[in-house]
Amino acid sequence: MGKIKDIFTGEHRKFAWFVVVTTTLFLGSWLIGPGNTIIKWIKAKNEISHQEKQMEIYRQQIEDMNESIEDLKTDRDSLEKFARERFHFAAPGEDVYLIEE
């Protein structure tokens, strides 16, 4: 600790204080100043993580929809069920009752 005290009180004290102040200003501007800062890097990393999670959710939804489409293409019964439930289709002579919740 004595050497550090000697640096700030000795003959080179002005230069030592200049280095400390300059370094502090540089680090401060790097952390919170305008432009490309650490805070913006952290925010960007968080945004990228969020977007990657969203992409995975969308990929899963696409996969589920593709399975549903394939099922509707190959199985006539599931296509008929889908049309009846989604679009309220009915065969000729059938009555359709809509119950809204």
Phi and psi in degrees as a GROMACS rama.xvg file:
@    title "Ramachandran Plot"
@    xaxis  label "Phi"
@    yaxis  label "Psi"
@TYPE xy
-65.82  -35.7375  GLY-2
-67.6825  -39.276  LYS-3
-65.5333  -41.6979  ILE-4
-62.8628  -38.9046  LYS-5
-65.0235  -35.843  ASP-6
-62.9485  -41.4914  ILE-7
-85.8592  -7.49091  PHE-8
-119.183  -8.63913  THR-9
-81.6292  -162.242  GLY-10
-70.8535  -19.716  GLU-11
-102.447  23.3277  HIS-12
-62.4947  -36.42  ARG-13
-63.6296  -42.4811  LYS-14
-66.737  -40.6397  PHE-15
-62.3181  -44.8395  ALA-16
-66.753  -36.0535  TRP-17
-60.2453  -44.3735  PHE-18
-63.4667  -43.9874  VAL-19
-63.5838  -47.7789  VAL-20
-65.5424  -44.107  VAL-21
-63.0744  -43.8622  THR-22
-64.0144  -41.9362  THR-23
-62.6994  -44.8887  THR-24
-63.3527  -41.571  LEU-25
-62.6624  -48.4477  PHE-26
-65.2081  -38.3116  LEU-27
-63.1948  -44.4897  GLY-28
-68.9291  -30.1029  SER-29
-71.3006  -34.6557  TRP-30
-79.287  -45.9709  LEU-31
-127.075  0.217061  ILE-32
-75.0191  -178.945  GLY-33
-72.4666  158.279  PRO-34
92.6676  -145.875  GLY-35
-85.9434  93.5523  ASN-36
-112.776  168.113  THR-37
-62.1406  -39.0366  ILE-38
-61.0397  -41.7622  ILE-39
-67.2685  -34.9776  LYS-40
-63.2417  -42.9386  TRP-41
-65.8051  -43.4877  ILE-42
-61.9781  -41.9794  LYS-43
-64.2662  -40.6651  ALA-44
-62.8458  -43.0653  LYS-45
-63.5399  -40.5123  ASN-46
-64.9277  -40.8953  GLU-47
-63.1704  -42.72  ILE-48
-60.9245  -43.6211  SER-49
-62.4767  -43.9712  HIS-50
-65.2818  -38.1092  GLN-51
-65.3736  -38.0424  GLU-52
-64.1892  -42.3298  LYS-53
-61.6051  -41.892  GLN-54
-61.1808  -40.0074  MET-55
-65.9704  -40.0197  GLU-56
-61.8827  -45.2312  ILE-57
-65.039  -38.7248  TYR-58
-60.418  -42.7378  ARG-59
-64.4663  -41.638  GLN-60
-63.6247  -41.3629  GLN-61
-62.0537  -43.2951  ILE-62
-62.2631  -43.21  GLU-63
-63.0846  -42.0114  ASP-64
-66.2049  -40.1396  MET-65
-62.7608  -38.5051  ASN-66
-64.117  -41.5114  GLU-67
-64.3237  -42.771  SER-68
-62.4992  -45.3921  ILE-69
-62.6519  -38.9251  GLU-70
-65.0173  -41.5645  ASP-71
-68.2229  -31.5623  LEU-72
-71.4021  -33.45  LYS-73
-99.3072  -25.3657  THR-74
-115.126  112.19  ASP-75
-65.8728  -35.1271  ARG-76
-64.9513  -41.9251  ASP-77
-69.4504  -32.6567  SER-78
-65.3182  -43.5547  LEU-79
-63.9388  -43.4964  GLU-80
-61.7119  -43.4116  LYS-81
-61.0192  -45.7889  PHE-82
-64.4933  -39.9697  ALA-83
-67.1474  -44.4887  ARG-84
-74.2438  -41.7175  GLU-85
-83.4771  -41.3504  ARG-86
-114.127  5.42349  PHE-87
58.358  38.2054  HIS-88
-73.5565  154.883  PHE-89
-145.626  152.39  ALA-90
-75.5013  156.92  ALA-91
-57.6332  132.922  PRO-92
90.7007  -7.88795  GLY-93
-89.7939  149.305  GLU-94
-101.338  139.204  ASP-95
-110.991  126.305  VAL-96
-114.455  124.436  TYR-97
-100.497  124.811  LEU-98
-114.629  113.686  ILE-99
-96.853  137.372  GLU-100
